[in-house]
């Protein structure tokens, strides 16, 4: 290392303690680096990202603007031609389809922009309805047929809401949206009145009301654009924003005492008004795009300059600190090796404490890392030794506390189960001697409630890590195990048992398997509506392996949540993870692990299915499957 050479040994910082040496070397450079990093992150990087997003969103708006304009032209021309697909209409449809494809491609490029994701989804979904809108009765000037196109156009215009406030050059949010929405209202006037003039018929009441409302909307929105637009935009669009010409023709058509305007005069006036408004819209967007591109370039240049300055500063800092770091690294590596040896011994100590009957009184020693040095690194070594000793002591206390809590839970649960057992016996005696149907029904419900209480008591024993008493001395048919599990859930009437093979469950696993299936049934019935059945079936494959299936018809589980739950079922859970709705799955995990049973969940939109795969040590096939249909 550099500090082994003579000149480096005479370097003053070499004879100073580590903290002053490192502080003296790093403080100026770190302060400068931090200042530059803050500058880059808060200014250059933010400006670059904002400008990039603004440019991308402006390009998206240009695609949406062109598509909206093509849709308006297609609709209005189709209405003007009496609903006939003329050569002009076919040409306009081709242009619309091309613009739609270009917009969809730009939308896919912007899919990662969270600010417009929902709006893009609405716009593309609306475009899917274009074929339906094209079949509308535009030849008669039908208001619903006209608004069907507008329903496709409006989601495109809604994109201005997300971009208006962030697009450079369009500093007044909503101004551009007011322009394009006002233009849409004028286009709707062109379609309805054009269709009526082409048909040579008088306006219907619905058409008159529609024209009046759209005329008012256009006045309000174009007025808003005048009030809130940039001065340059307002000046450039002053003539286009003057709709007196088409207003006069609309008023003439609405006046009962005057004749209708000519078809040609209306077409020329309306086309000119809409084209002029579109020209203003395109000019504003082009200016926005140019401003965004300039800001993007400027932000990128600033980012590069700042990075170059920071790189130079960091390089100088690295060269300056190389002298001191050579000495520090060697000391730290020695400390690292010693600390790793101590850390490697900790898991064995914790495991030894977990097996001890009284972890709180166990005295264990960890190999110290203290090398006896009297400098700062030596202080770290001694502090590390102290932390390890404290950690071992606290771990022993926590293990002792957990053992005490588990013992308390187990004791309380066993006492509660004993009382429930007495209650069940008492209820059974009453049921045998009671004749009144109402009282007998109440006794049965109390019996079912007590059975559920017993299962919850068993769950507490499982949480405490205790072995639940089996109470079964003989193998039991699998169908009886499933019935017993169904009888331990609250909404047992929802459970439908279908195909179950003739399989025996070994005696030592009967109680735990009933408990495991009951927990899955409880989750399934709670995830389903009361009138929806929960189906339980079982099957044995050619190798004799038995699988129990519990299927509900609930809303299903999201894929991410499903993966988490399956991981939880396969992992070794801690008691801290058994909280809330996961208590039942924690019990399932512990019971399944006890008997090497594999449990996993499958889910889709039609519901959720829990699969319980029984090993040969639990299930013993006793014959061919039999078809049963029963409700417990």
C-alpha positions, 0 to 999 in steps of 0.5 A, a space after each residue: 500500500 502507498 502508506 508503506 513507503 517512506 514519504 507516506 510515513 511522514 505524512 502528518 495524518 498518518 500519525 493522527 488518530 483515525 477519526 481526525 484523519 478521516 474527518 480532515 480528509 473527507 469533510 471538504 470533499 464530502 460537503 462539496 459532493 453532497 452539495 453537488 449531488 443535491 444540486 443534480 438530483 433536485 435540479 438537473 435530474 428533476 428538470 430532465 425527467 420533467 422535460 422528457 415527460 412533457 415532450 412525450 406527453 405533448 407528442 401523445 397529445 398531437 396524436 390524440 388531436 389528429 385522431 379527434 379531428 379525423 373522427 370529427 371530419 369522418 362523422 360530419 361528412 357521413 352525416 352531410 352525405 345522408 349516411 351514405 359511405 361515399 368515396 370521400 367518407 371512405 377516404 376519411 375512414 382510412 385516415 381515421 384508422 391510420 390516426 387510430 393506429 398511430 395513437 395506439 402505438 404512441 399510447 403503448 410508448 406512454 404506458 409507463 407514465 402513471 399520470 396518464 395510464 387510466 386516461 389512456 385506458 379510457 381512450 383506447 377502450 372508447 376507440 374499440 366502440 368505433 365500429 359500433 358508432 359507424 353503424 349509427 343513423 347519421 344520415 337522419 342527423 340522429 343526436 344519439 348517432 352524433 354523440 356516439 362519435 363524441 363519446 369516442 372523442 371526449 376520452 381523447 380530449 381528457 388527456 389534456 387534463 393530465 398534460 395541460 399543467 405540465 406542458 412547457 408553453 401551456 402554463 395555464 392549465 385547461 386552456 387547450 382543453 377548453 379550445 378542443 372541447 369547444 371545437 368538438 361542440 362546433 363539430 357536433 353542430 356541423 354534423 346535426 345541421 349538415 344531416 338535416 340540410 342534406 335530408 331537406 327536412 325541418 329540424 326536430 325538437 331534439 335537434 333544435 335543443 341539441 344545437 342550442 346547447 352545443 352553441 352555448 357550450 362552444 361560446 363558453 369554452 372558446 371564451 375560456 380559452 381567450 381568457 386563460 390562453 397564453 397571449 401569443 396563442 390568443 393573438 394567433 387564434 383571434 380570428 378562428 375564435 370568432 364563430 359569428 359566421 356559423 352562429 348566424 347560420 345556426 340561428 337562422 336554422 333555428 328561427 321558425 320564421 326564416 328559411 333554412 341556410 343552404 347546404 353549401 353555405 353551411 358546409 363551407 362556414 362550418 368546415 372553415 371554422 373547425 379547420 381554423 380552430 384545429 390550426 390554432 390547436 396544432 400551432 399551440 401543440 407544436 410550440 409546446 413540443 418545441 419548448 419541451 424539446 429545448 428544455 429536455 436538451 438544456 436539462 440533459 446538458 446541465 445533468 452532464 456538466 454537474 456529473 462531470 464536476 462531481 466525478 472530478 471532485 470524487 476522483 480528487 477525494 479518492 486520491 487524497 484518501 488513498 493514503 489513510 484507507 490503506 491502513 484502515 482497510 487492513 485493520 478493518 479486515 482483521 476486525 471483520 474476520 474476527 467478527 465473522 467468527 463470532 457471528 458464526 457462533 451465534 446461531 448455534 448458541 441461539 439454537 442451544 438456548 431454544 432447546 434449554 428448559 430454562 433459557 433465562 438462566 443459561 450462561 453462554 459465552 461468545 468468542 470475543 473480537 477484542 484484539 486489545 488495540 487502544 485506538 478507535 477500531 479497538 473501541 469498535 471491537 469492544 463495543 461489538 463484544 458488548 453488543 453480542 453479549 447483550 444480544 445473547 442475554 436479551 435473546 435468552 430472556 425473549 426465549 424464556 418469555 416465549 416459553 412462559 407465554 406458550 405454557 400459559 396459552 397451552 394451560 388456558 386452552 387445555 382448561 377451556 377444552 376440558 370445560 367444552 368437553 364437559 359442555 358437549 357431554 351435557 348437551 349430548 345428554 340433554 339431546 337424548 332426553 329432550 322431545 320439544 323440537 324447538 329446544 332440541 334445535 337450540 341444543 343442536 346449535 349450542 352443540 355446534 357452537 361448542 364444537 367450534 369452540 373446541 377447535 379454536 381451543 385446539 388452534 391455540 394449542 397449535 399456536 403455542 407449539 403443543 401437541 393436540 390430544 388425538 382421541 382416535 385409536 383406530 384408523 378412520 375413513 376419509 369420508 368421515 374425516 371430511 364430514 367431521 371437519 365440515 361439522 366444525 365450521 360455522 356455515 356448515 350447510 354450505 359444504 357439499 361433499 362429492 367424490 371421496 375414495 375409500 381411503 383410511 386415515 391413520 389414527 394418529 393423524 385423524 384429529 389433526 387432519 380434521 382440524 386442518 380441513 376445518 380451517 380450510 373450509 372455514 376460510 372457503 365459506 367466509 370467502 363465499 356468499 351464503 347461497 354459494 356451495 363450497 365443494 369438497 372432494 378427494 381423489 387418489 392417483 394411480 400411485 395411491 397418493 390422495 389429494 383433498 380439494 376444497 373449492 369455493 366460488 368467491 371472488 378469487 385471490 390476486 396473483 401477488 397475494 396468492 403467491 404470498 399465501 402459498 409461500 406462507 404455507 410452504 415456509 416455516 412461519 413464526 408466531 409473529 406472522 400468525 396475525 389477523 386473517 392468517 391465523 387459520 393458515 398458520 394452524 394449517 401450516 403447523 398441522 401440515 408440517 407435523 404430518 408431512 402434508 403438502 397444502 397449496 392454493 389455486 385461484 382464478 376469477 371463478 373462485 379459490 381451490 385449496 389442495 391437500 396432498 396426503 403422504 402415504 404415512 397418513 392415508 392408506 387406500 382401501 379400495 376404489 373411489 365411490 361416488 357420494 353426494 351428501 351434506 353434513 
